[in-house]
Amino acid sequence: MRLSRAQALTLTASLLSVFLPFSVAFSQTDAGAVPQNSHARPYGAGWQCDFGYRETSMSCVAIRVPANGHAVEFSFGRGWECDRGYRVSADECVKVSIPANAYAADSANDTRGWVCDRGYRRVNETCAAVKVPENGYLTESTYGNGWECDRGFRVTGAACVAIVVPANAYLEDSGKRWKCERGFRANADACVRVELPQNAYLDPFGETWRCDRGYRRLASACVALDVPMHAHITSAGDGWECNQPYRRQGDSCIVRE
């Protein structure tokens, strides 16, 4: 049924009179759901509390920041940290007592609130000097000895002892140990020459040997492969396999049945 213009206008007015109050009420309810001291999330729907406030039961409550503290942007934890030179004690920030040869820590996670100067280490609530032995040097690490040995020396107890490099060896890049030259291998505290049998060569590391292609290792020698008819040397070079369509039987290659 086609409505006249007058009938259409009347119907529209009737619908608006029914749904408009609900629309206004919904809008007011939606607006009322956003608490004070909050703002729309930068991404997605919803809201989040302003800086210095935190969500509690769908409202934004001011974070209580103690004296000598400051609010932080973290959404977890206390919502505040102590200023440099202060540390957390219960819900307050108390002044840090810094011992001699130390300085205030920048990290709020440092429970002591202070760090020893370089060359000192924490001993209970004091900073004691690190004793660096001869041929050693200070490190930045707060763990271990606080020192390391110079290149060519190694730690032995509280001292740095010279590393004895045997003939035909050299110090590794770390400077803490030695390695044999190519063609020699370590044997206790010495480097002994790698004896090459006939038909052999040094491996890439230079500490042992491999047989030439067509030979296989047998004890301390390289023996020639006995390759039967209808076979070929494998890619590894120290064995053989049958050609297709033959199959291996003992030391021979036979036709497949």
C-alpha positions as CSV (number, residue, x, y, z in Angstrom):
1,M,0.0,0.0,0.0
2,R,1.5,3.4,-1.0
3,L,1.3,6.1,1.6
4,S,0.5,9.7,0.8
5,R,3.1,12.4,1.8
6,A,0.9,13.5,4.7
7,Q,0.6,9.9,5.9
8,A,4.3,9.3,5.7
9,L,5.1,12.4,7.7
10,T,2.6,11.4,10.3
11,L,4.2,7.9,10.6
12,T,7.7,9.3,10.9
13,A,6.7,11.7,13.7
14,S,5.1,8.8,15.5
15,L,8.2,6.6,15.3
16,L,10.4,9.4,16.5
17,S,8.1,10.0,19.5
18,V,8.6,6.4,20.4
19,F,12.4,5.8,19.9
20,L,13.9,9.3,20.5
21,P,13.5,9.1,24.3
22,F,15.3,5.7,24.4
23,S,18.1,7.1,22.2
24,V,18.6,10.1,24.4
25,A,18.4,8.0,27.5
26,F,21.0,5.5,26.1
27,S,23.3,8.4,25.1
28,Q,23.1,9.9,28.6
29,T,23.8,6.4,30.1
30,D,26.8,5.9,27.8
31,A,28.2,9.3,28.6
32,G,27.6,8.7,32.3
33,A,29.7,5.4,32.2
34,V,32.9,7.4,31.5
35,P,34.3,8.5,34.9
36,Q,35.9,11.7,35.7
37,N,39.7,12.0,35.3
38,S,39.7,9.7,32.3
39,H,40.0,9.9,28.6
40,A,39.2,7.8,25.5
41,R,41.7,5.1,24.7
42,P,44.0,6.1,21.7
43,Y,43.2,2.8,20.1
44,G,40.0,0.8,20.2
45,A,37.0,1.5,22.3
46,G,36.7,2.3,26.0
47,W,38.5,4.7,28.3
48,Q,41.5,4.9,30.5
49,C,42.4,6.9,33.6
50,D,44.4,10.1,33.3
51,F,48.1,10.2,34.4
52,G,48.2,10.2,38.2
53,Y,45.0,8.2,38.5
54,R,44.2,4.5,38.5
55,E,41.0,2.5,37.9
56,T,39.2,1.3,41.0
57,S,35.6,-0.1,40.7
58,M,35.0,1.6,37.3
59,S,36.2,5.0,38.5
60,C,39.5,6.9,38.4
61,V,41.0,7.5,41.9
62,A,44.0,9.8,42.5
63,I,47.3,7.9,43.2
64,R,48.7,8.9,46.6
65,V,52.3,9.8,45.9
66,P,54.4,10.2,49.1
67,A,56.9,13.0,49.7
68,N,60.1,12.6,47.7
69,G,58.4,10.4,45.2
70,H,56.8,10.8,41.7
71,A,54.0,9.3,39.7
72,V,54.9,6.9,36.9
73,E,53.0,5.7,33.8
74,F,52.9,2.0,34.7
75,S,49.4,0.5,35.0
76,F,50.7,-2.0,37.6
77,G,52.5,-1.8,40.9
78,R,52.2,1.2,43.2
79,G,51.9,3.8,40.5
80,W,54.8,5.8,41.9
81,E,58.5,5.6,42.5
82,C,60.9,7.3,44.9
83,D,63.2,10.1,43.7
84,R,66.9,9.5,43.3
85,G,68.5,9.3,46.7
86,Y,65.4,7.8,48.3
87,R,64.1,4.3,48.6
88,V,60.7,2.7,49.2
89,S,59.8,1.8,52.8
90,A,56.2,0.6,53.2
91,D,54.2,3.4,51.5
92,E,56.8,6.2,52.0
93,C,60.1,7.3,50.5
94,V,63.0,7.4,53.0
95,K,66.4,9.0,52.5
96,V,69.1,6.6,51.5
97,S,72.2,6.4,53.7
98,I,75.1,6.3,51.2
99,P,78.3,4.8,52.6
100,A,81.8,6.0,51.7
101,N,83.0,5.2,48.1
102,A,79.4,4.9,46.8
103,Y,76.8,7.0,45.0
104,A,73.0,7.1,44.8
105,A,71.5,4.6,42.3
106,D,69.5,5.8,39.4
107,S,67.4,2.6,39.3
108,A,64.2,2.6,41.4
109,N,64.6,-1.2,41.5
110,D,67.7,-1.0,43.6
111,T,66.5,-1.7,47.1
112,R,69.6,-0.3,48.7
113,G,69.5,2.9,46.7
114,W,73.2,3.1,46.3
115,V,76.0,1.5,44.2
116,C,79.7,1.2,45.0
117,D,82.2,3.2,43.0
118,R,84.4,1.5,40.4
119,G,87.1,-0.4,42.2
120,Y,84.9,-1.1,45.2
121,R,82.4,-3.8,46.0
122,R,79.6,-4.1,48.5
123,V,80.4,-5.8,51.8
124,N,77.2,-5.8,53.9
125,E,76.4,-2.0,54.1
126,T,79.8,-0.7,53.1
127,C,82.0,-0.5,50.0
128,A,85.4,-2.3,50.3
129,A,88.3,-1.7,47.9
130,V,88.8,-4.5,45.3
131,K,92.3,-6.0,45.6
132,V,93.7,-6.4,42.1
133,P,96.7,-8.7,41.9
134,E,99.8,-8.1,39.8
135,N,99.1,-8.6,36.1
136,G,95.4,-8.1,36.6
137,Y,92.9,-5.2,36.0
138,L,89.6,-4.0,37.3
139,T,86.3,-5.0,35.5
140,E,82.9,-3.4,35.3
141,S,81.2,-6.5,36.7
142,T,79.7,-6.4,40.1
143,Y,79.9,-10.1,40.3
144,G,82.9,-12.5,40.8
145,N,86.3,-11.1,41.7
146,G,85.8,-7.7,40.3
147,W,89.1,-8.2,38.3
148,E,90.5,-10.3,35.5
149,C,94.0,-11.3,34.5
150,D,95.9,-9.6,31.7
151,R,96.3,-11.4,28.4
152,G,98.7,-14.3,28.8
153,F,97.8,-14.8,32.5
154,R,95.1,-16.9,34.2
155,V,93.4,-16.7,37.5
156,T,94.8,-19.0,40.2
157,G,93.3,-18.3,43.6
158,A,93.8,-14.6,44.2
159,A,96.7,-14.3,41.8
160,C,97.4,-14.0,38.1
161,V,99.8,-16.7,36.9
162,A,101.6,-16.6,33.5
163,I,100.3,-19.1,31.0
164,V,103.2,-21.3,29.7
165,V,102.8,-21.6,26.0
166,P,104.6,-24.8,24.7
167,A,106.6,-24.9,21.5
168,N,104.4,-25.0,18.3
169,A,101.5,-23.3,20.1
170,Y,100.0,-19.8,20.4
171,L,97.6,-17.9,22.7
172,E,94.0,-17.9,21.6
173,D,92.2,-14.6,21.1
174,S,90.8,-14.7,24.6
175,G,94.4,-14.7,25.9
176,K,93.4,-17.2,28.6
177,R,94.6,-20.5,26.9
178,W,96.8,-21.8,24.2
179,K,96.2,-23.8,21.1
180,C,98.5,-25.9,19.0
181,E,99.6,-24.8,15.5
182,R,98.2,-26.5,12.5
183,G,99.8,-29.9,12.1
184,F,100.2,-30.4,15.8
185,R,97.9,-31.7,18.5
186,A,97.8,-31.1,22.3
187,N,99.2,-33.9,24.4
188,A,99.2,-32.9,28.1
189,D,101.2,-29.6,28.3
190,A,102.9,-30.0,24.9
191,C,102.1,-30.0,21.2
192,V,103.1,-33.1,19.3
193,R,103.3,-33.3,15.5
194,V,100.5,-35.1,13.7
195,E,102.1,-38.0,11.8
196,L,100.5,-38.4,8.3
197,P,100.4,-41.8,6.8
198,Q,100.7,-42.3,3.1
199,N,97.7,-41.2,1.0
200,A,96.5,-38.9,3.8
201,Y,96.1,-35.1,4.5
202,L,95.4,-32.8,7.4
203,D,91.8,-32.2,8.2
204,P,90.5,-28.5,8.2
205,F,91.3,-28.1,11.9
206,G,94.8,-29.4,11.4
207,E,94.7,-31.6,14.5
208,T,94.2,-35.0,12.8
209,W,94.2,-36.5,9.3
210,R,91.9,-37.9,6.7
211,C,92.5,-40.4,3.9
212,D,92.6,-39.4,0.3
213,R,89.6,-40.2,-1.9
214,G,89.6,-43.9,-2.7
215,Y,91.2,-44.9,0.6
216,R,89.8,-45.7,4.0
217,R,91.2,-45.4,7.5
218,L,92.4,-48.6,9.1
219,A,94.2,-48.0,12.4
220,S,96.9,-45.5,11.7
221,A,97.1,-46.2,7.9
222,C,95.1,-45.5,4.7
223,V,94.3,-48.5,2.7
224,A,93.0,-48.5,-0.9
225,L,89.4,-49.3,-1.5
226,D,88.7,-52.6,-3.4
227,V,85.8,-51.4,-5.6
228,P,84.1,-54.3,-7.4
229,M,82.6,-54.3,-10.9
230,H,79.4,-52.3,-11.3
231,A,80.2,-50.0,-8.3
232,H,81.5,-46.5,-7.7
233,I,83.2,-44.6,-4.9
234,T,80.8,-42.7,-2.6
235,S,80.7,-39.0,-2.3
236,A,82.5,-39.3,1.1
237,G,85.4,-40.9,-0.8
238,D,86.0,-43.7,1.8
239,G,83.5,-46.3,0.7
240,W,81.7,-47.7,-2.4
241,E,78.2,-48.5,-3.5
242,C,76.6,-50.4,-6.4
243,N,75.5,-48.8,-9.6
244,Q,71.8,-49.0,-10.5
245,P,70.2,-51.5,-11.1
246,Y,72.7,-53.6,-9.1
247,R,72.6,-54.4,-5.4
248,R,75.3,-55.2,-2.9
249,Q,75.9,-58.8,-1.8
250,G,79.0,-59.1,0.4
251,D,81.9,-57.5,-1.5
252,S,80.2,-57.7,-4.9
253,C,77.4,-56.1,-6.9
254,I,74.8,-58.4,-8.4
255,V,71.8,-57.9,-10.7
256,R,68.6,-57.4,-8.8
257,E,66.2,-60.3,-9.2
